[in-house]
Amino acid sequence: QGKESALFRTVAAGELDISAIAALNTAQQAAVKKALSAEDIAIIHGPPGTGKTTTLVAIILAAVQRGESVLACAPSNMAVDNLAESLVKAGATLVRIGHPARVQPQLQAHTLDAQVEQHDNYRLAKKLRKQAQSLLSNARKWRRARPQDGEKAAMRQDAKQLQAEARALEARAVERVLDAVPIVLATLTALDSALLGQRQFDLCVIDEAGQSTEPALWIPLTRSRKVILAGDHRQLPPTIMSQQAQDEGFGISLLERLMLRDGVRISQQLVRQYRMHQQIMAFSSAEFYQNSLLADTSVATHLLADLPHVTANELTCTPIDYIDTAGASYDEEREPDGRSWQNPQEANLVIRKVTALLAAGVEPDVIGIITPYSAQTRLIRAKLQQPVEVNSVDGFQGREKEAIIISLVRSNQRGEVGFLRETRRMNVALTRARRKLIVIGDSGTISAEPFFTRLLDYWDTIGVYHSVWEEAVV
C-alpha cells in the first residue's frame, strides 16, 4: 500500500498515471487490475466501509488515461452524485445527465443542462426561439390590421422553421458537450435514447448494482462492450413492490446471479474497511463475509471519546451497547391507522440515549437513528427535540454516522419479527456506525430467529449486553 505497483504500468496502452492508484490497499489495487484487464465483465464486491467508491474512481481515471470513454451509472441519484463528486474532487472532466432539481447543488455546474447552456449553438438556438416567439406574437396581433392573404400563415411558417432550427442547434449542442467529455454519469433509467442516440462507450461502470433489478441494468449494458459491476449482494437487494415480480425472480439482481454462478473467476472482494471499530465490524464479517474483513488501524479501536470536545464516560468509551427490553413491558403496537408497528417505550429510550450522547459533547449531525418501521420513524421524529436524523435502513444504505442507535421495535409473545427477518437489511443497519452502535430490542422476541441468536451470543461474548432494568430510568 502507498507504493507504485508494476502491474499498473503494464495495464495501460500508454504510460499510466497511477497517482490515484498508488494510495490504494492491496485488494483495491487487485480490483483495479481485474477491472482494467477484463475482456467483458468484472465485479467489484465491496462490503461495508471497504472503499468501493475510491476503487471505482481509480478504475474510471485509469480507463480515461488509456483514452477510453466511460459511462458510469447507479440506480439512485444519491449514488450517482456520490460517484460524480468523488470524480470531480479527483480532477475528472465529466457530464452528469439528469434533471438539475435531482442533482446535488455542488454538482450543478457539471450537469448536461448547465454545460449545454454555455455552448454557442445553444445561445444561437435561444435567439432563434426568441425570434420565433416574436413572429407568432405579431401574427396573433394582426387581427384588425387585415394583412394580405397568406401573410399571417407565412409568419407562422417562418416561426415554425426557426423553432425547428433551434431544436437542431440544441441537439448539436448536446452532442458536442457529450463528445467533449470522457465520462458521462446518469441513473440507470435516465439514459434517454433521444438524448444519447446510438452513442457507445468503451467502458460501463455500474455502482450499487446489487440494488438494481436486472431489466434496469440492461439499459446501460447495451451501450458498452465491457462492464464493471460494483456492489454487495449481502446488503440491500432490489426493491420489488409486486409479489408476482418477486416470484418471477426480479428480486435477484444480476450482480447476485453472476456472483453465485461465476463469482470466483470474475470478482474481486475488497477486504480492508475504513469505517467501523473492529468490534462493530466483527459480527458482520463472520456472518456475511467468511471472516474476511479487516479493520484498518485508523479505525480499529476508535471511539466517540476520541472525537474533539467529547467527554470520556461509559457511553463514549465503549463501541457497542445492546439494551435488552425483555420482560419490561416495552410492548409493540400498531400505529392508529394499523399500517405499521411502533414501540413508544423504545422510542422514549432512544430519546434518552440521544440526550446522553449530546450531553457528552457528540454533535447531533454525527448521530443517526435507524428503525425498520415507518411508524417508529414518525414517532421518534415527533419526540425528538434535536436535529438528529431518523431514517429507515434503506435511507442509510451507503452512508455512515459516528454513532448509530437502532430501534428494533418488535416485542411480542409470538416471536414474530417481521422485517427483521431480512438479514441483509440487518447487515446494513449494523454496519452504519463508525465508533458507537446502540441497539435496543427484546431478546425474547428476536431470538426466535437463528440470525439474532447468533448476534445475541456475540454481544454476550464481548460483554456489551445490558438489561433495560440497568438504565437509570425505565
N, C-alpha and C positions, 0 to 999 in steps of 0.2 A: 504494500500500500504506500502511495506517495512517490513511487519511483516509476520512471518511464519503462514500459514493458516492450520488449522486442516484438511481441506478437502483433501489436498495433501498427508497427512500422511496415508490416507485411500485408496488412489488410487493405490499405488504400491503394488505388491505382497509381496515385502520385504520392507526394510527401504529405503525410497526415499530421496536422497539428493536434497533438494529444494533450494539450493543456487542460481540456475538460475531462480527460480520461485519467490523467495521472493521479488525481486525488481519490479515485475510486478504490474500494477494497477488492480483494481477490475475486469474490463471487460476482461483484458488479462488473469487473473487467472481463471475466469469463462470459458474462451475459452480453456485453458489447461485442465481443469476438464472435459469439454464436450468432447474434443478430446480423452482423455485417457479412459474415461468411455463408449464411444460409442461402440455399438456392431459391426456395419459395416461401417457407414459413418457419418462424421460431416463436417460442413462448417465453416470456419473462415472468416467472412466478414470484410475485412479491408479497410475502407475508407482512403483517402489520409492522410499520416503522422501519422497513429494511431499505428505504431509499429508492423505491421504484421510479419515482419521477426523475430523480437525479440521474438514474441509469438511462431512462428514455431520452433525456436531454442530451446525454453523451452520444447515444446512438444516432439521434437526429443530426447533431452537429457534425459527427463523423461522416454521415451519409452526404450531407451538404458539401463537406470538404472534398468529397470524391466527385462532386459535380452532379449529384443526384437531386431530383425533385421529391419532396416528401408531403404526403397527405397525412395529417395527424388528427385523430377523431377520438371521441368518447361518448357514452350515452347521455351525459348531462352537461349543461352549460358550466356548472361549477368545476367539473373535472377538466373540461376543455380550457377554461380560463386559468386553472391552476397550472396546466402544462404550458400554456401560452405565456403566462407571467414568468415562469422559470426560464423559458427560452429567451424572452426579452432581456431578462437580467443577465443572461449569458451572451448577449450581444447579437442574437439572431435577427434576421430580417424575415418578416412573416406577414401574413394576412389572416385575420380572424373573420370568417364568414358567420353571419348570424344577425338577428335583429339587434341594433345597438342597445335597446332597452333591456336586453337579457345579458348584456356583456358588462363585466365589472368596469367601473369608471376609469381605473388606471390603464385599461386596455383600449379605450375608445379610439385613440389615435391610430391603432393598428387594425381597426375594423375595415372591412371592404368598403362600406359606405363612406367612411371618413377619407380613405385613400382615393376612392373614385372621385369624390368631390374636389380634390386637389388637381385632378387631371385636366389638361387643356380641352380634350374632347367633351368632357362633362360641362365645362364652363361655356363652351360654344353651344352645346345642347340646351343649356339653361336660357341662353339668349334667344335661340330659335323658338323655344316654348313660350317665351315672353312675347315674341312677335306673333306667334300663332294665336295666343290669347287676345292680343290687341286686335287682330283681324276678326276674330269671332265676336268680340265685343262691338266693333264697328258694324258688323253685319246685323247684329241684333238692334242697333240704334236706328238703322235705316228703314224704319217702318213708314215714316211720314215723308221722308225725302224722295221716296219713289225712284230708286235708282233704275237705270236701264235694265231691260230684261237680261237675266243671266249674270249681272254684276255681283249680286249678293251670293249666288251659287259659286261664282269664281273665287270670291273671297274665302268662302268656306273650304273650297277645294285647295286653295293655297295654304290655308291654315292646316288642313289635313296633311298636306305634303311636308310642311315644316315640322309637324309633330312626328311624322314617320322618320324624317332625317334626324330629329332629336333622339328618337329611340335607337336608331342605328349608331349614332355617336356615343350614346350611353353604353350600349353593348360593347362597342370597341374600347371604351374607357375601361370597362370591367375586364375585358380580355387583356388589355395592355398591363393593368395592375397585376393581374394573376400571372402574366408572363414574366413580370419583373422580380417576383419573389420566389425563393426556393422552397418555402414552407407555407402550406395552407392548412388552417385549422378550422374544424366545424364539428357540431354534434352529428351523430350518425344520420339523423333524419333531416338535417339541414342541407344535405348535399343535393341541391336543386339541379336537375338536369338542364333546365332552361338557363341556369347561371353558368354551369361548368361545361355544358355541351358534351362533347366526346373526350374531354381532357383526361389524359392518363398521367400517372405518377410512377416514378421508379420504385418508390417505397411507400407502403401504407403502414402507419403505426396506430394501433387502437388501444387506448388506455381503458382501465376498468372493464375489460372485455367480459369478465365473469358476470357482470350485471346486465349485459345486453342479451336480448333474445337473438336467436340465430338469424331470423329473417332480417332484422335491423342491421346485423353485421355484414350481410351480403351487399348492402348498398355501397359502402366504400370498397369492399373486396373486388368489385368488378372494375375498379379504376387503377389497379396496380398488379404487376406481375409477382410482387413479393409483399408479404405481410408479417408484421410483428404484433402478436397479441400480448398484452400485458395485463396482469390482474391476479386475482387469488380466488380459486374455486372453493376455498374453505371459508370465504366470507360471504357477503350478501349475493344471493342468486338473482336472476331476472325477476322483476315484479310482474306477475301474471294475475290478472283480475278474473279471468274466465276459468271455471273449473274444467270445462271441456278442453280448453287450450292446455291446461296443466296436464290433463290426462293424455293429451296427444304428444307430450314431451317438450312443450315450449318452455317449461321451467328449467330445462337443462341447457346451459349456454354452450356455444361452440368451443369455448375455452375448456370447459369441463369435459366435454366429449373427447376432445383431442388429447387432453391430459390423461384420461383414462385409457385411451387407445394407444397413444404413441408418446406419452409424456417423457419417458426416459430419453428418447432419441432427440426430440425437438425442443426440450425445455431446459432452462437454467434457473434454479431457485436461488434467490437472494437469502442470505442467512444471518448477516450481522445487522442487528436492529439498533436504531439510534433514538428510541423514544422512551421505552419503559425501564423502570427499576427491574432488576433481574427476578425479583420475587413476583412482580406483576406479570412478567413475561412467561415464567416457568410453566404454569399450567397449560396455557395455550400452546406452547412449544411441544409439550408432551402429548396433549390431546389431539392436536391437529397437524403437527409438523414433524413427527417422529423424533422429538427432542433435538431438532437440528438448529434451532435459533440460538444465537449468541448475543448477549448484551454487550454493546461497545463499552469500553472503560469509561467513556464520557457520561454514560447514563446508568451503569450497572448498580451503583449504590446511591444515586442522587435522591434527595428527599426535599419536601417542602421547606424544611428548616434551613436548607442551603440557599434558598432564594433571599434576595436583599429584603431587609425590613420584616422578615417573618420570624416570629418568636418560636424558640425551640420548646416544644412540650410533647406530651404523649401523642397528640394528634398529628403533629408535623414531623415527628422523628421516626415514624413507622410508615412503611409503604402500603399496607393493606389493613383494613378493618372489615370483618364480616359481623354484622349485628343481627342476631337470630331473634325473631319475634315470636317464635313458637310458644304457645301457652299464655300469651299476654293479651289476648283478645284484640289483636290487630287485624280485624276481620275485613276481608274484601267485600265490596258491594257493587251492585250495578249502579251506574250513574242514572239520574232521574229518567232519561228517555230510554234506558235499557240497552244502549248500543255497545257500551264499553265498560271495562272494570276500573274501579278506583279503590284506594285504600287510605281513608282520611288519617288514620293514626300513623301510617307510614309517611304520609305527606308531611305531617307535623314533625316527625323525627328528621326528615330531610331538611326542613327549615332550620331545625336546631343545629344540625351539622353544618349547614351553610353559615349560620351565625357564628359558630365556633371557629370556622376557618377564617372568616372575615376578622373576627376579634384577634386572631393570631397574626394578622397582617397580610393574609393572602388576598390578592386583588380579585375583585369579582369577575373580571373578564378572563381569568385563567381557571375558573371553576365551571364545570359542566354537570348537568343533571340529566341522566338517561332513564327513561322508563318505556316499556314496550306498549303501554296502553294510552290511547289518546285522552281518555277521561282523566287519568292520573296526571298527564301532562298539563291539562287545563286546570286541574285542582291545585297543583303545585304553583303554577304561574299566578293563580289568583291569590295564593297565600304569600308569595314572595314579595318582600319589600325592596329587594336589592336587584340590580341589573345583572342577574346570573342567567345564563342560557339554559333552558329546559327543552329537551327535544327527544324525538324517537331514536331508535337505533339507526334507522335509515338516515336520519338527519345528521348523524355524527360519522357516517361512513367516510373514510379518507381523511378524517380530522383527528385532532388531539387536544387535550387540556392538561394543565399541570395536575389538577385534581378532578376526579370524576366520582359522582355519587350515583349509584344505581338503585332504583326502587323497583323491586320485582313484582310487587302488588299482590300476587296470588296467595291467598291464605284461606284454606278450606279443609274440611274433614275428608274430602273425597280424593285428595291427591291430584286434582285437576290443575294443570299448569298452563294450558292454552298455548299462546305464542312462545312461551319459554321453552317449549319442546323443540323449537327450531334452533338447533345447536350452532349453526353458522351465524345466526343473529347474535347469539350469546358470545360467540368468539369476537365479533365486532365490539360489542358492549364492553367486554372485559379487557380489551386492548386499546382503549382510547386514552387511558390515564398515563401520564409520564411519571409523576412522583407519588401520587396518592390515589388509591382506589378504596372507596367505601361502598359496600354492598349491604342492602337491607332486605331481609326476606325471611320467610317462615320455613325452617328446615323440615318441619313435619309435613309440609305440603310438597316442597320441591324435591325432597329425597325420594319421592315416588318414581322419579326419572333417574336411570343409571348415570347419566351425564352429571347431574347435580350431586349424586352420591360421591362420585369421584372428586368433584370440586370441593365439597364439604370436607372430605378426607384430607385433601391437600391443605386447605385452610387450617384444619385442626393440627396437621403435622407441623406447620410453620408457626403455630401459636397465635393466629390472628382472630380466632373465634371469640366472640363476646355475646353473652345473652343480653337482651334488651333490658333485663332487670338490673343490669350493672349500670345502666345510664342514670344520671342524676335525677332526671325527670322521666317518668314513663307515661 
